[in-house]
Amino acid sequence: MTTEMDQKTKSNVATKKLTLIQAINEGMDMVLERDENALILGEDVGKNGGVFRATDGLQEKHGPDRVIDTPLSESGIIGTSVGLAVNGMKPIAEIQFMGFIYPAYDQIMTHVSRIRARTMGRFSVPLVIRAPFGAGVRAPEIHSDSAEALFTHMPGIKVVCPATPYDAKGLFIAAFEDPDPVLFMEPMHNYRSFREDVPTEYYTVEIGKGKKRIDGEDVTLITWGAMVPLVEKVANQLKEKGISCEVIDLRTLYPIDQDIIAESVKKTGRAVVIHEAPRTGGLGNDVVSIINDTAFLYLKAPVERVTGFDVPVPFFSLENHYLPTPERMKKAIEKVVHF
Amino acid sequence: MNKAYPMKQVIDDQGNLVDTSSSSQISKELAQNAYYHMYRIRTFDKKAKSLQRQGRIGTYPPFEGQEASQVGSALALRENDWLFPTYRDHGAMLTFGSNMTRTFLYWNGRLEGCVPPEGKNIFPAAVPIATQLLHAVGASWAEKRKGTDNIAIAYFGDGATSEGDFHEGLNFASVFQTPTIFFNQNNGYAISVPFERQMNSRTIAQKGVAYDIPSVRVDGNDFFAVYFEMQEAIKRARSGNGPTLIEAVTWRTGAHTTADDPTKYRPEGLGQDVVDPIVRLERFMKNQGYYEDEFIATTQSKVEEEIEAAVKEMEAYPKANVEDLFDHVYANPPEQLMEQKNSYLQLLGGE
């Protein structure tokens, strides 16, 4: 097994061009292959291979008692996963859309995340909860929520959110190996939007480490999930206008990589946080706090936030107004740069 | 205690054997063992109430009146089975092998109270309602996958059957035929709300029919009825024939917790006709000649000694360790949590 590789090493291993969803499928296939206690539970994950085809072919290969079509019952999926996990199994639970996770919130909040603490480590729940999230794919109501802050506020669980195929496979395997529960958020907007080279071997990407996607000097853009490619695009456009943006993909939302934020903002002296979830109580506020705690005296301008509005994720005819747009990002970036 | 609908009974209120089909399985040893455990948990319960009144432990939910249900079910289990209790099932937990000092510690606000003895599959008491049914389904499903014949029992009350997790639990168990016993103690009240307001169903047992789960209604104040029905259910579960729902009809003699006053919501005199399950067992034992003075005296002194020692140990327990606040949340606490811990410990140290 290898951990995250640098570009040089990466070029020496066998790779395949995969989409993000294919990378997750490959990660699941590998853990099912290696660990007989690994199980997949979810609605339509078996014969149908998942509504997004994330588990395509896995039931055929690993059997219906390992890749399990459950009743339509989110609390049931997570609640039984608690029992399975404390008794030696390694469940991977799929919640079909993050907007459907709320019936299971009680189980996650009161049991998944606190069994270890309540029992001083006697019982633990090594469970991965996979949930596609985010707007911008013209989905029906409730299918587009971005509810990470409900879980980063929850002690006892980790929250991971890959933006690229390479990170998706490596972070998935890391989440599976983690002794604690992990909410694995999958930006459905990025499921098939691009491919990249993904090693065919088993590897992990460390949970709790962000990644610098673009090096820059003038301003730090901090984001995650489906916003990452969009922010990269904005950064490249602004480069032509003479603004050098550093782009950081947090990749893990709890625990947040404080060092990567501090280091970058100390260098640039300016920061904009971009996320698609609503602003109030959003994770962007924690990022601003981290900057306050670690780089306040280096700041040349107040930190800006570009986020979803404090409204329910709208019907899709309005979703492009809800999501942070390149225009809003550019305005915020120019504001901090010209402060 | 709702006796309007049929329920299985082995001994009646006067302690007479009314169902002779299982009489060959009733022995002096079984009756005395049942008595010992029921007397033991009753005394524990009384002690806990009195400790609470003296401010020596926190709020406590008494289970007085439900001893036959709790002992009858827990005694039927085997060493490696799983037990998923609620906060009112310390009687069942103690009977199955929980540590008494730790049980007191739990009600004294101590984390140590949730840690079962090594090798004992006793989950911490569920405080949210009905969530533990799904855990029992999952844990027993894992046993089935491992190829063992261990089973899991989930305890819950009448109010829990109004929760979604009750139905999700029964449905999962039914679909996957898990070796799960759903053990309901229908004690008539969910805090202040009576059975009749909780549901328009006549019984709880009938709810299992919807899931095609064998379901039975037993007299929950009759140790033998509970014990023998549990054995039937366990036999089915161990042999791969899936879950069972048991409705044990009983009566909560006292308050929901030491923090409420049942006279406010329970009509005066209601439940006065309920014969105490321990009295009923005593009558049976006297009828059979099992109620031996020496046994009773030994039981009483043994139990008192155990409880006094547990209280003493609880009160002499080392002070709660501040580090426990931080150290068990994750297997490897993240950096920001360690920062919070260290800065707080530093503050405490500097005082």
Interface residues (C-beta under 8 A of the other chain):
Chain A: D65 T70 P71 S73 S75 G76 I78 G79 T80 S81 V82 G83 L84 A85 V86 N87 G88 M89 P103 D106 Q107 T110 H111 R114 I115 R116 A117 R118 T119 M120 G121 R122 F123 S124 P155 G156 K158 D178 P179 D180 G208 Y254 P255 I256 Q258
Chain B: W82 L111 E112 C114 V115 P116 N121 F123 P124 V127 P128 T131 L133 L134 H135 A136 V137 G138 A139 S140 W141 A142 E143 R145 K146 A152 G164 D165 E168 G169 N171 F172 V175 D324 H328 V329 Y330 A331 N332 P334 E335 Q336 L337
